Amino acid sequence: MHSSHRSAIVRVIAGYLAALVTGTTLLMTPAATVADGGISLLKALFTATSALSVTGLVVLDTGQDFTLF
């Protein structure tokens, strides 16, 4: 594999991970949910991963548990 292909793959993976960390962090903020204190790291990580990979799996009811902040 050429180094340009490898660097492209690394950039895609890094971008995915950056979006995952950003989404998880935002979902954990108290403003993102109607629950006091936000949601747990595991729930936020699962929800962000599901949203990025477009699986549609959820652990919380999106319409009831999240805000539009």
Buried (B, 14 or more C-beta within 10 A) or exposed (E): EEEEEEEEEEEEEEEEEEEBEEBBBBBBBEEBBEEEEBBEEEBBBBBBBBBEEEEEEBEBEEEEBBEEE
